[in-house]
């Protein structure tokens, strides 16, 4: 990350009141947050696909990516309370 992008991310974090967390791309086992999101994303997509099976329209999963992300962001985790 360059100095410019670091400063930009820090300014956005202050402006939108969120914390920046960096992870390594090569060790997904150590990144519980990403693993939990991926598991919930797969579960959400699987349930949508099952729901759409009986529908005659084509299921275009990429249309639901932002909805899945939004639902994940507003859901409160029972263990952490966040």
C-alpha positions as semicolon CSV with decimal commas, in nm:
position;residue;x (nm);y (nm);z (nm)
1;X;0,000;0,000;0,000
2;X;0,138;0,339;-0,092
3;X;0,141;0,638;0,138
4;X;-0,143;0,797;-0,064
5;X;-0,375;0,495;-0,036
6;X;-0,291;0,454;0,333
7;X;-0,380;0,817;0,399
8;X;-0,697;0,781;0,191
9;X;-0,807;0,469;0,381
10;X;-0,735;0,635;0,715
11;X;-0,933;0,945;0,619
12;X;-1,229;0,731;0,507
13;X;-1,211;0,527;0,826
14;X;-1,240;0,843;1,034
15;X;-1,511;0,990;0,812
16;X;-1,728;0,677;0,800
17;X;-1,637;0,550;1,147
18;X;-1,490;0,207;1,071
19;X;-1,172;0,021;1,165
20;X;-0,913;-0,088;0,911
21;X;-0,798;-0,449;0,945
22;X;-0,524;-0,592;0,726
23;X;-0,489;-0,962;0,660
24;X;-0,256;-1,182;0,463
25;X;-0,390;-1,329;0,143
26;X;-0,183;-1,644;0,179
27;X;-0,319;-1,761;0,514
28;X;-0,700;-1,770;0,502
29;X;-0,712;-2,008;0,799
30;X;-0,592;-1,728;1,026
31;X;-0,854;-1,484;0,898
32;X;-1,173;-1,582;1,079
33;X;-1,363;-1,276;0,958
34;X;-1,312;-1,355;0,590
35;X;-1,377;-1,725;0,645
36;X;-1,702;-1,651;0,827
37;X;-1,814;-1,412;0,552
38;X;-1,731;-1,668;0,282
39;X;-1,929;-1,937;0,466
40;X;-2,230;-1,709;0,508
41;X;-2,205;-1,593;0,146
42;X;-2,207;-1,953;0,018
43;X;-2,502;-2,036;0,243
44;X;-2,696;-1,731;0,121
45;X;-2,627;-1,810;-0,246
46;X;-2,717;-2,176;-0,196
47;X;-3,052;-2,085;-0,042
48;X;-3,124;-1,839;-0,325
49;X;-3,038;-2,101;-0,586
50;X;-3,269;-2,354;-0,421
51;X;-3,545;-2,094;-0,407
52;X;-3,497;-2,005;-0,773
53;X;-3,489;-2,369;-0,891
54;X;-3,865;-2,379;-0,936
55;X;-3,871;-2,037;-1,103
56;X;-3,858;-2,028;-1,482
57;X;-3,617;-1,730;-1,490
58;X;-3,241;-1,775;-1,499
59;X;-3,065;-1,739;-1,165
60;X;-2,795;-1,475;-1,201
61;X;-2,605;-1,501;-0,873
62;X;-2,388;-1,192;-0,925
63;X;-2,695;-0,970;-0,891
64;X;-2,720;-1,078;-0,527
65;X;-2,357;-1,019;-0,423
66;X;-2,416;-0,667;-0,291
67;X;-2,733;-0,778;-0,111
68;X;-2,542;-1,062;0,055
69;X;-2,265;-0,824;0,160
70;X;-2,517;-0,573;0,297
71;X;-2,699;-0,840;0,499
72;X;-2,367;-0,962;0,637
73;X;-2,268;-0,608;0,738
74;X;-2,590;-0,533;0,927
75;X;-2,616;-0,870;1,103
76;X;-2,504;-0,871;1,465
77;X;-2,272;-1,156;1,563
78;X;-2,395;-1,340;1,874
79;X;-2,046;-1,414;2,002
80;X;-1,895;-1,067;1,969
81;X;-2,205;-0,849;1,987
82;X;-2,078;-0,653;1,684
